[in-house]
Amino acid sequence: MERAGDAGIDSPQIWSLSDGRAGNVRQADALADALGGASRTLALAPRAPWRWFAPRALPATDHAFGAGFADALATPPALAIGCGRQAALATRLLRARGAAAVQILDPRIDPAHWDLVVAPEHDDLAGGNVITLLGSLNPVDDAWLQRARGAFPALADLPSPRIALLVGGPTPHAPFDGAGFDALCARLEALRARTGGSVLATASRRTPPGIVDALRRHFARTPGLAWCGPDDGPNPYPGLLAWADRIVCTPDSVNMVSEACASRVPVHVFDLERTNGRPRRFLDELLARGRIGSLDDGPAEIIPLRETARVAEAVRERLDLFQH
C-alpha cells in the first residue's frame, strides 16, 4: 500500500483511498477491483485540524494530507473511491479537480458533496445519489474462495466437518466477555465431540489478550488450528472461509460477518442477543433472510450475501465509467 505522498504523476483510472485501517482498505479495494481498470491504493494521514472533523472544506484544505497529496491533485484519476471519514475529504478534493468521487460509509455531511455515496442499510442514509447495501463491500465470491483454497491447501487435510471460528473484539454495541466466550467454546467442543471434525479458529488485532488465551486453552487439544497472531505464521483467514463447512463469528464486525455470509456454508453469530444499535439491525436482517441461524442447524437453502458486484454495476451505470 502506498502512502498518499507517494502518488506519482501517472494517474491510474482508479484511486482507492482510506486511513489504512484494514476494514476500510478492504471495502475500497473491493469496489475498485470489481469495477476493473488500473487502480492504486493510497493510505491517508491527515494533519490537524482536518483529522478531527467531518470532511468540511477549511482554509488550506488542499494541504490536509501533506505536500505529496497536494501535488497529486494536479493529476487526478478518473475515479476516486474513499472509505471512512478520513478519506471523505480526499475524495471531495479530487472531485473538485475533475475526478468522479464515490464515498463508502456515511460521510456525516450532505452526500451531495460526492457523485455517489455507498452506505450500509443500517446507517439509515438516504438520498438521490446514495446506493445502499446489506453489510459491507468485500472481495469474497466463488473465484476468491477458489484462490483461497489454493493458497491454503493443507486445511483440506483437517477432519471434516470443519468449523471456522472468527473472533474479533468486544465493542459498546457487541459487548461479549470472557465468560460468554468460554461458553461458546464449550458449545463448539461439544458439537465437535458429537459430529467429529475440527475447529479452525482465528483471532484479530482487536481480540483482547484474555480472549486470545481462552482460545488457545480451549482448542489446544482439538483437531484443527488456533491462529492468534503473526507468531503462528501467515494468517489463514481466507483459507478458513474457503474450507469451512460451518462458520461461527463474534458479532462485533459487520465486515467479518459479511464476508462469512458471502460463503456458501451455514453461519452462526455468537451472543447476538446482547448486540444492539446499528450492528443489531444488520444482524436482524440476516436473520430475517435466513442467512444466519443456530449453531446446530443449517438452512435448507443458502444464498450467499454478495453485494459488491451489484454495487459496482450500479456505480458503472450511474457514472457511465468502466463499462464493459
C-alpha positions as CSV (number, residue, x, y, z in Angstrom):
1,M,0.0,0.0,0.0
2,E,1.3,3.4,-0.9
3,R,1.2,6.4,1.4
4,A,-0.7,9.4,0.0
5,G,2.5,11.3,-0.6
6,D,3.8,8.6,-2.9
7,A,1.3,9.3,-5.7
8,G,3.2,9.9,-8.9
9,I,2.2,12.0,-11.9
10,D,0.9,9.0,-13.9
11,S,-2.7,8.7,-12.8
12,P,-4.3,5.3,-12.9
13,Q,-8.0,5.0,-13.7
14,I,-9.0,4.5,-10.0
15,W,-7.6,5.6,-6.7
16,S,-8.6,3.6,-3.6
17,L,-8.3,5.9,-0.6
18,S,-8.6,5.2,3.2
19,D,-7.0,5.8,6.5
20,G,-5.1,2.4,6.1
21,R,-7.3,0.5,8.5
22,A,-7.9,-3.0,7.2
23,G,-11.7,-2.9,7.1
24,N,-11.7,0.4,5.2
25,V,-8.9,-0.6,2.8
26,R,-10.8,-3.8,2.1
27,Q,-14.0,-2.1,1.1
28,A,-12.5,0.5,-1.1
29,D,-10.2,-2.0,-2.8
30,A,-13.1,-4.5,-3.3
31,L,-15.1,-1.9,-5.2
32,A,-12.1,-0.8,-7.2
33,D,-11.4,-4.4,-8.2
34,A,-15.0,-5.1,-9.1
35,L,-15.1,-2.1,-11.4
36,G,-11.9,-3.1,-13.2
37,G,-9.2,-0.9,-14.7
38,A,-5.9,0.1,-13.3
39,S,-6.0,1.1,-9.7
40,R,-3.8,2.5,-6.9
41,T,-4.3,2.0,-3.2
42,L,-3.4,5.0,-1.0
43,A,-3.3,5.3,2.8
44,L,-4.0,8.8,4.0
45,A,-2.5,10.5,7.1
46,P,-4.5,13.8,7.6
47,R,-2.9,16.6,9.6
48,A,-4.5,18.5,12.4
49,P,-7.1,20.1,12.4
50,W,-8.6,18.1,9.5
51,R,-8.3,14.7,11.1
52,W,-10.5,15.9,14.0
53,F,-13.5,17.0,11.9
54,A,-16.0,15.8,9.4
55,P,-14.8,16.3,5.8
56,R,-15.5,20.1,5.5
57,A,-13.7,22.5,3.3
58,L,-11.5,24.6,5.6
59,P,-8.8,27.1,4.6
60,A,-5.7,25.4,3.1
61,T,-7.6,22.1,2.8
62,D,-5.5,21.1,-0.2
63,H,-2.7,20.5,2.2
64,A,-4.7,18.4,4.7
65,F,-2.8,15.3,3.7
66,G,0.6,16.8,3.1
67,A,2.5,18.2,0.1
68,G,2.6,14.9,-1.8
69,F,-1.1,14.6,-1.9
70,A,-1.5,18.3,-2.7
71,D,0.8,17.8,-5.7
72,A,-1.1,14.7,-6.8
73,L,-4.3,16.7,-7.0
74,A,-2.9,18.1,-10.3
75,T,-3.2,14.7,-11.9
76,P,-6.5,13.3,-10.6
77,P,-7.7,9.8,-11.6
78,A,-10.9,9.2,-13.5
79,L,-12.5,7.8,-10.3
80,A,-11.6,8.3,-6.6
81,I,-13.1,5.7,-4.2
82,G,-12.8,6.5,-0.5
83,C,-13.8,4.6,2.6
84,G,-14.2,6.1,6.0
85,R,-14.3,9.7,7.4
86,Q,-10.6,10.4,6.8
87,A,-10.9,9.6,3.1
88,A,-14.1,11.6,2.6
89,L,-12.2,14.9,2.5
90,A,-9.7,13.5,0.0
91,T,-12.5,12.3,-2.4
92,R,-14.1,15.7,-2.1
93,L,-10.8,17.4,-3.1
94,L,-10.3,15.1,-6.0
95,R,-13.9,15.6,-7.2
96,A,-13.2,19.4,-7.3
97,R,-10.3,18.6,-9.6
98,G,-12.4,16.6,-12.1
99,A,-12.4,13.1,-10.7
100,A,-15.7,11.2,-10.2
101,A,-15.9,10.6,-6.5
102,V,-17.5,7.6,-4.7
103,Q,-17.5,7.7,-0.9
104,I,-18.1,4.5,1.1
105,L,-19.8,4.8,4.5
106,D,-21.8,7.8,5.8
107,P,-19.6,10.9,5.5
108,R,-21.7,12.6,8.2
109,I,-22.3,15.6,6.0
110,D,-24.6,16.2,2.9
111,P,-24.0,13.3,0.4
112,A,-24.3,15.9,-2.4
113,H,-20.6,16.7,-2.0
114,W,-19.8,13.4,-3.8
115,D,-21.1,11.8,-7.0
116,L,-22.2,8.7,-5.2
117,V,-22.2,7.6,-1.5
118,V,-22.3,3.8,-0.8
119,A,-23.7,3.2,2.7
120,P,-25.0,0.1,4.6
121,E,-28.7,-0.1,5.1
122,H,-28.2,0.0,8.9
123,D,-26.8,3.6,8.6
124,D,-30.2,4.8,7.5
125,L,-28.7,7.2,5.0
126,A,-30.9,8.3,2.1
127,G,-30.5,10.5,-1.0
128,G,-30.7,10.5,-4.7
129,N,-27.1,9.7,-5.1
130,V,-26.9,7.1,-2.2
131,I,-26.5,3.4,-3.0
132,T,-27.4,1.2,-0.1
133,L,-26.3,-2.4,0.6
134,L,-26.7,-5.0,3.2
135,G,-23.5,-5.4,5.2
136,S,-20.2,-4.3,3.7
137,L,-18.3,-4.5,0.5
138,N,-15.8,-7.3,0.2
139,P,-14.0,-9.4,-2.4
140,V,-15.4,-12.8,-1.4
141,D,-17.0,-14.7,-4.3
142,D,-16.6,-18.2,-5.8
143,A,-13.4,-17.2,-7.6
144,W,-11.9,-15.7,-4.4
145,L,-12.8,-18.8,-2.4
146,Q,-11.2,-21.0,-5.0
147,R,-8.0,-19.0,-4.9
148,A,-8.0,-19.1,-1.0
149,R,-8.3,-22.9,-1.2
150,G,-5.3,-23.0,-3.4
151,A,-3.4,-20.7,-1.1
152,F,-4.1,-22.9,2.0
153,P,-4.3,-26.5,0.7
154,A,-3.2,-28.1,4.0
155,L,-6.5,-27.1,5.5
156,A,-8.2,-29.7,3.3
157,D,-6.4,-32.4,5.3
158,L,-8.1,-31.4,8.6
159,P,-11.0,-33.6,9.6
160,S,-14.4,-32.6,8.3
161,P,-16.8,-31.1,9.2
162,R,-14.6,-28.1,9.7
163,I,-16.0,-25.3,12.0
164,A,-14.3,-22.0,11.4
165,L,-14.4,-19.7,14.4
166,L,-13.8,-16.0,13.6
167,V,-13.0,-13.9,16.7
168,G,-13.0,-10.1,16.8
169,G,-13.1,-7.9,19.9
170,P,-15.9,-6.6,22.1
171,T,-17.4,-3.1,21.3
172,P,-20.0,-1.0,23.0
173,H,-22.6,-2.4,20.7
174,A,-21.4,-6.0,20.9
175,P,-20.0,-6.4,24.5
176,F,-19.1,-10.1,24.6
177,D,-16.9,-11.1,27.5
178,G,-14.6,-13.9,28.7
179,A,-17.4,-15.9,30.4
180,G,-19.6,-15.7,27.3
181,F,-16.6,-16.7,25.1
182,D,-15.9,-19.7,27.3
183,A,-19.5,-20.8,27.0
184,L,-19.2,-20.6,23.2
185,C,-16.0,-22.6,23.1
186,A,-17.7,-25.3,25.3
187,R,-20.6,-25.5,22.9
188,L,-18.2,-25.9,19.9
189,E,-16.2,-28.6,21.8
190,A,-19.5,-30.4,22.5
191,L,-20.6,-30.1,18.9
192,R,-17.3,-31.4,17.6
193,A,-17.5,-34.3,20.1
194,R,-20.9,-35.3,18.6
195,T,-20.1,-34.8,14.9
196,G,-16.3,-35.3,14.7
197,G,-14.3,-32.9,12.5
198,S,-12.1,-30.0,13.5
199,V,-12.2,-26.4,14.7
200,L,-10.3,-23.7,12.8
201,A,-10.1,-20.6,14.9
202,T,-8.6,-17.2,14.2
203,A,-8.3,-14.1,16.4
204,S,-7.9,-10.5,15.1
205,R,-5.8,-7.5,16.1
206,R,-8.8,-6.3,18.2
207,T,-9.1,-9.5,20.2
208,P,-8.3,-8.9,23.9
209,P,-5.4,-10.9,25.4
210,G,-7.8,-12.8,27.8
211,I,-9.9,-14.0,24.9
212,V,-6.8,-15.0,22.9
213,D,-5.6,-17.0,25.9
214,A,-9.0,-18.7,26.2
215,L,-9.0,-19.5,22.5
216,R,-5.6,-21.2,22.9
217,R,-6.6,-23.1,26.0
218,H,-9.9,-24.4,24.7
219,F,-8.6,-25.7,21.4
220,A,-5.1,-26.8,22.4
221,R,-6.0,-30.5,22.0
222,T,-8.8,-30.1,19.5
223,P,-8.1,-31.2,15.9
224,G,-7.7,-28.1,13.8
225,L,-5.8,-24.9,14.4
226,A,-5.8,-21.7,16.5
227,W,-4.2,-18.7,14.9
228,C,-3.7,-15.9,17.4
229,G,-1.1,-13.6,15.7
230,P,1.9,-13.4,13.4
231,D,3.9,-15.7,15.7
232,D,1.6,-18.5,14.5
233,G,2.6,-17.9,10.8
234,P,0.6,-16.4,8.0
235,N,-3.0,-15.5,8.8
236,P,-5.1,-18.4,7.5
237,Y,-8.4,-16.3,7.5
238,P,-9.0,-16.6,3.7
239,G,-8.5,-20.4,3.9
240,L,-10.8,-20.7,6.9
241,L,-13.6,-19.1,4.8
242,A,-12.8,-21.3,1.9
243,W,-12.5,-24.7,3.6
244,A,-15.1,-24.3,6.4
245,D,-18.3,-26.5,6.5
246,R,-19.7,-24.1,9.1
247,I,-18.7,-20.6,10.2
248,V,-19.1,-19.1,13.7
249,C,-18.5,-15.4,14.2
250,T,-18.4,-13.0,17.1
251,P,-20.9,-10.2,16.5
252,D,-18.7,-7.1,16.6
253,S,-17.6,-6.7,13.0
254,V,-20.0,-6.0,10.1
255,N,-17.1,-6.7,7.7
256,M,-16.3,-10.1,9.2
257,V,-19.9,-11.2,9.3
258,S,-20.5,-10.0,5.7
259,E,-17.5,-12.0,4.5
260,A,-18.6,-15.1,6.4
261,C,-22.1,-14.8,4.8
262,A,-20.5,-14.4,1.4
263,S,-19.5,-18.1,1.6
264,R,-21.8,-21.0,0.8
265,V,-21.9,-22.6,4.3
266,P,-24.1,-22.0,7.4
267,V,-23.2,-19.1,9.6
268,H,-23.9,-18.6,13.3
269,V,-23.3,-15.3,15.1
270,F,-22.4,-15.7,18.8
271,D,-24.1,-13.7,21.5
272,L,-26.4,-11.9,19.1
273,E,-28.9,-11.2,21.9
274,R,-26.5,-8.8,23.6
275,T,-25.8,-6.9,20.4
276,N,-27.5,-3.6,19.9
277,G,-27.6,-0.4,17.7
278,R,-26.7,-0.5,14.1
279,P,-24.9,-3.8,14.1
280,R,-28.0,-5.4,15.6
281,R,-30.2,-4.0,12.7
282,F,-27.8,-5.6,10.3
283,L,-27.9,-9.0,12.1
284,D,-31.7,-8.9,12.3
285,E,-31.9,-8.5,8.6
286,L,-29.6,-11.5,8.1
287,L,-31.9,-13.5,10.5
288,A,-35.0,-12.4,8.5
289,R,-33.4,-13.7,5.3
290,G,-32.3,-16.9,6.9
291,R,-28.7,-16.3,6.2
292,I,-27.6,-16.7,9.8
293,G,-29.0,-19.2,12.3
294,S,-28.5,-21.5,15.2
295,L,-25.2,-23.3,15.9
296,D,-26.8,-26.8,15.4
297,D,-28.9,-26.4,12.3
298,G,-28.3,-25.1,8.8
299,P,-30.8,-23.5,6.4
300,A,-32.4,-25.7,3.7
301,E,-31.0,-23.2,1.1
302,I,-28.0,-20.9,1.4
303,I,-28.0,-17.8,-0.7
304,P,-24.5,-16.1,-0.3
305,L,-24.5,-12.4,0.7
306,R,-22.6,-10.8,-2.2
307,E,-23.3,-7.1,-2.6
308,T,-20.1,-5.9,-4.2
309,A,-20.9,-6.9,-7.8
310,R,-24.3,-5.3,-7.6
311,V,-22.9,-2.1,-6.2
312,A,-20.2,-2.0,-8.8
313,E,-22.8,-2.4,-11.6
314,A,-24.8,0.5,-10.0
315,V,-21.7,2.7,-9.9
316,R,-21.0,1.9,-13.6
317,E,-24.5,2.8,-14.7
318,R,-24.8,6.0,-12.6
319,L,-21.3,7.4,-13.6
320,D,-21.0,5.8,-17.0
321,L,-17.5,4.6,-16.2
322,F,-15.6,1.5,-17.0
323,Q,-18.4,0.0,-19.0
324,H,-17.5,-3.5,-20.4
